[in-house]
Amino acid sequence: MNDGRPIFVQIAEHIENEILEGSLAELGQVPSTNQFAAFYKINPATAAKGVNVLVNEGILFKKEELVCLLPSMRVKN
């Protein structure tokens, strides 16, 4: 996961691709930032930044420490 773009951008794109492929259930919990950090061997702050990109775009939402997929984002083009 190093194509020259910032890692957090690549994380956000990876999550978005999983959403578009249907790998993540509507209103389902996505992996935690710590899980992404462990999987990609990156700093948890970097993983959180990638998740926050999608939260800011309205693709994911956070409630306390839980991050979930918004139902309307399943068929995003």
N, C-alpha and C positions, 0 to 999 in steps of 0.2 A: 504494500500500500504506500508507494512513494513514486508518484508520477509527476512530481514537481509542484503540484498544488498543495496548499496547506492541508495538513492531516485532518483538521476538523471539517474542512470542506469535503474531503473524501469520505469521512464518517457519515456526514449528513447525506451525501449522495448514495452511499451504501444502504442506509436506512430507507431512503425514499425508493430505491430500487426494490427492496424487499416488500414495501407497501404496494407498489405497482404490480409486482408479481403475485401478490396475494399471500405472501409468507407470514404476514402479520394480520391478526384478526381485528376487525373493527371493534373499537373500544377495548381492545386487548392491550395488555401491558407489553411494552417493548423491553428489550434487555436494558438493565441499568447501566449508568455510565461506568460504574466499576466493572461490570461484565464486559462492556466494550473495551475498556482500558486493558483488562487482563487478556482478552482475546487478541487484541492488536498489539499488545505490549507497548502501550503508550501511557502517558500521564492521564489520570482521571480528569483533570481540569481540561485537557484537550478533548477528551471524549464528551465531557459536559458541554463544551463549546459547540461541538457538532450537533448534539441533541438540541441545544438552544437555537441553532439556526432554524431547525424545523418547527420549533415552538413559536418562534417569531414569525414564521411564514404561515402559521395556523394549521400546519399538518399534524403536529402532535400537541398535546396539552399536558400540563403538569398539575397535579394535585398533591400537595405536600411533596413527598419524594417519589411518587408514582408518576411515570410518564406513559401516556396512552395515545393510541391512534384515534383521530377524529373520524367518525363514520363517513363523512362526506368526501374524504380523501382517497377512498378506495379506487375510484375511477378517474383520478386526476390525469389529464393529458399533458 
